Amino acid sequence: MRVALVTGAAGGIGSATVRRLVEQGYAVVGVDLEEAPETDTVAHVVGDVRDRTVLKGAVDFALARWGRLDVAVAAAAVIRGGQPLWETPESELDELWDVDVRGVWNTAAVAVPAMLAGPEPRGCRFVAVASAAATYGLFHLAGYNAAKHAVVGLVKGLAADLVATGVTAVAVSPGSTNTAMLDATADLYGIADPVAFADNQLLRRVLDPDEVAATIAFCCSVDGAALNGGVVHADGGFRP
Ligand SMILES: NC(=O)c1ccc[n+]([C@@H]2O[C@H](COP(=O)([O-])OP(=O)(O)OC[C@H]3O[C@@H](n4cnc5c(N)ncnc54)[C@H](O)[C@@H]3O)[C@@H](O)[C@H]2O)c1
């Protein structure tokens, strides 16, 4: 049985990812600030990805209960914004950096050693959830754009550090997806209905979290090795 760590596991994309992975036979330990349901094959840790000891505890739990760690999905994040960069308080950049970047860094820092020490490093996958904001400069989201571009840089450097180990690293960049974060983004822009974000995608609809989770789950698979060091765009054809 493959075993995964998923951060942001109580959120829209994170919880859909947990469901997908379980359907594919994984055992999963989730981490989130919020509670999430547990089953025989899903454990959940309430904690903050800014705290590396929380993530180390989740990895140690997976190793103690299921004996291995094959996959880590770093999906926990916040969105902040609503003003141009020069009017944005520095505290907002600090929070985005700490949660959206350091949280991914912390997840990799605790998960990768367990993967390298495990029985099958060649099947191990680190997947970070970035964003269309990691490719484009979306207006009034200066700190979020910077943080998500940093996530892609982190993944590329991690893949280079993992050279020839068999463990791979990839970023998945969703477009507008129907979750609490999209509602929050609409609020930042003063948009009444997040469905309006459909105009930015060639699909002309927002994505369902399960569609993004399907892409993430492929990236987690043994067959996902060829994606190493890259960015997978799960954005329905995003055009800002
Ligand atoms: N929804 C979208 O349109 C969209 C688009 C592009 C990228 N993304 C990315 O997808 C990922 C998942 O977002 P989502 O849309 O499911 O949002 P969401 O708000 O539904 O889920 C995010 C989860 O992260 C958790 N979280 C936040 N801060 C945390 C912390 N410090 N420690 C632990 N958990 C924390 C939240 O409690 C929440 O459950 C994020 O990385 C987000 O940036 C989302």
The ligand as an ORCA input file, in Angstrom:
! r2SCAN-3c Opt
* xyz 0 1
  N      -9.219     27.419     -5.558
  C      -8.519     27.983     -6.533
  O      -9.086     28.631     -7.447
  C      -7.021     27.831     -6.571
  C      -6.349     28.282     -7.711
  C      -4.973     28.147     -7.783
  C      -4.290     27.552     -6.743
  N      -4.950     27.123     -5.650
  C      -4.157     26.483     -4.591
  O      -4.730     25.221     -4.277
  C      -4.376     24.874     -2.928
  C      -5.617     24.436     -2.191
  O      -6.491     25.546     -2.084
  P      -8.080     25.410     -2.056
  O      -8.595     26.109     -3.230
  O      -8.448     23.997     -1.805
  O      -8.392     26.350     -0.812
  P      -9.090     26.050      0.577
  O      -9.118     27.355      1.278
  O     -10.359     25.307      0.362
  O      -8.062     25.062      1.278
  C      -6.846     25.486      1.851
  C      -6.663     24.698      3.142
  O      -5.396     25.043      3.693
  C      -5.564     25.132      5.098
  N      -4.528     25.984      5.671
  C      -4.391     27.331      5.505
  N      -3.347     27.763      6.226
  C      -2.826     26.680      6.854
  C      -1.743     26.487      7.746
  N      -0.973     27.518      8.137
  N      -1.484     25.243      8.193
  C      -2.264     24.204      7.826
  N      -3.309     24.319      6.975
  C      -3.579     25.549      6.507
  C      -6.953     25.729      5.288
  O      -7.443     25.478      6.592
  C      -7.736     25.038      4.188
  O      -8.368     23.853      4.652
  C      -3.689     26.104     -2.355
  O      -2.288     25.915     -2.414
  C      -4.111     27.225     -3.286
  O      -3.201     28.291     -3.277
  C      -6.305     27.245     -5.536
*
